[in-house]
Amino acid sequence: MRILVVEDDPLIREFLVDTLREEGHHVIHAADGEEALAWCRRRVAEVLVTDIRLPGTVDGWEIAERCREQDPNLPVIYATGFSPATPRPVPGSLLLQKPYHPEQIVQAIKDVTADR
């Protein structure tokens, strides 16, 4: 499965990418919202895993909303340690609280893609 990971913390991003690749997934990653939106426009991912709070003007909520404009059924997993914004998840998404264990992200991907 092709997964787009959006995470600004390089250590967390590396952890996620390694975990998902070990599970056999093809992982594309972005460090900010603008880079993530460029990938979304290309429709390269089957699942979006995004941090909510990111540097720049595009947060994880907006990434999911904009990616869903391109792919209305794109499964989304949000991850956050802190988010001052009012939650506005897209339908059919999951929210993971940081820190999480590797098996939690693997299970979350299975959960959001169960019907695909």
HELIX and SHEET records of a PDB file:
HELIX    1   1 PRO A   10  GLU A   22  1                                  13    
HELIX    2   2 GLY A   33  ARG A   41  1                                   9    
HELIX    3   3 GLY A   60  GLN A   70  1                                  11    
HELIX    4   4 PRO A  102  VAL A  112  1                                  11    
SHEET    1   A 5 HIS A  26  ALA A  30  0                                        
SHEET    2   A 5 ARG A   2  VAL A   6  1                                        
SHEET    3   A 5 VAL A  47  ASP A  51  1                                        
SHEET    4   A 5 VAL A  76  THR A  80  1                                        
SHEET    5   A 5 LEU A  94  GLN A  97  1                                        
END                                                                             
